[in-house]
Every structure is written in structure tokens, then in C-alpha cells.
């Protein structure tokens, strides 16, 4: 049934205007490892600071941490020591295999639950034109921390606006059953504006100011997509990590990019 729906969806997209053209997607219909023509992995423990946030996981490319089954990508964080970290997980990236300047991103996903989980659907600069983080920008389409269940955040980080300075530009929305139901997490990104959406409804908008430079708005360069579950860290572990809940999964039904 999913194959038929996918075919019908693509046919409909082909008939739409160029403003709504589907330019990249993964429907996760082939069991096994994630498609290597679309996804890379970030690996390791992010020394010396746990990917900048004192996170507790080691990212791997092992099948136990990321795989496709029954039409879904599964990213699983496990209590499984590796490289001195007490947990393993996966961080999939489209870098150099899917990079976009402007467009609409939709990711249909079901999130993990419990203290210590920190799933994210987000974007980083591919070419880092303006320098390292946060100079070249970060777009967080969806972040969720397990100690604050059902509250979803959409955020941008730049040199001027970032969480280190506590000046990040951030919106949030309270939902129902993010761990038991699939929801569509979306971003509509144009030259001067970003809309953050859940299930097609905008809950937060950030716009470029007339006097903004790259320090406030570095979002005129191509970005790539990242899917991951972090464990603990400065935000995800703010109220501790429940050691009894593992493993925890983020299930992704599809990723679709329109331009």
C-alpha cells in the first residue's frame, strides 16, 4: 500500500507548479541500511566536548543504530558503551548528497520519550562560507527534550543569535503524543523568511531584518539535513538521564524537499 501511495504522491507532485516541485526525497521503502547515495554518517564522540553540548553518546554507522524496516528509517539510541561513552546512537546527514538553498522541508516522524532523549531534525551549512559554528548558521526544524514531553522547538542560530549567548531566535509548540503518533515537521525557507511548521500549520516565523548582515542572517548559502538522537548533554540531560528507558527510537516515515 505504501508503494502505491508513494507512486501516487510523486505523480501528483509532477503536476504541481515549479514552486512546489519535489526535488529530493527518501521514502525508506528498501529494507536494510540507509541509502548510501543519499545519506552519510557523522561518527564518534565529538571530542573534546561531546559534539559541543557534553552529550553522552558515540555516533556509529552500525546497523543496530540506524536501519530501514517496514517503510521507516529507525534511529535507535542504546545503552551500549563505545569509545568511552555509555550510549550509542546515529547521526545521518545528507551533506554533499542533498544540499539546498531555500525550499520546503517535510519530515514525518515519531519521536522517542523519556529523560535524556534529545532527537533533532535540523540543518547546517554545507560550505561554511562565513566560518565555523555559529557564524555559518544552524536551522533547527525540530528539537525535543524528553524531560519536557510534547514541546517541540524550532530555532535558528547565527553569530548574533545563538544559545551560547542565550540570544537564539526560537519558537515552540505544545503537541499531543509526539512519541506515539507521527507528525510532519516542516520548514519553509525563502530569501528573507523562515516558517516553522507542524502538520502543515505555522507556529513560528523568523524574518530577515533590512539591516541584517551575514552575522544575523547567514542563510543565503546551501544547507544539508541532519537526523539524530543525542543522549543527555547540556539541554537534553538538564534533568538527568533515565537509565531504565533504553533503547529509544526516532522513526522517520519520509523526508521530502521541495523547491
Secondary structure by P-SEA (a helix, b strand, c coil): caaaaaaaaaaaaaacccccccccccccccccccccccccccccccccccccccccbbbccccccbbbcccbbbbbbcccccccccbbbbbbbccccccccbbbbbbbbcccccccbbbbbccccccccccccccccccccbbbbcccccbbbbbccccccccccccccbbbbbbcccccbbbbbbbbbccccccccccccccbbbbbcccccccccccccccccccccccccccccccccccccccbbbbbccccccc
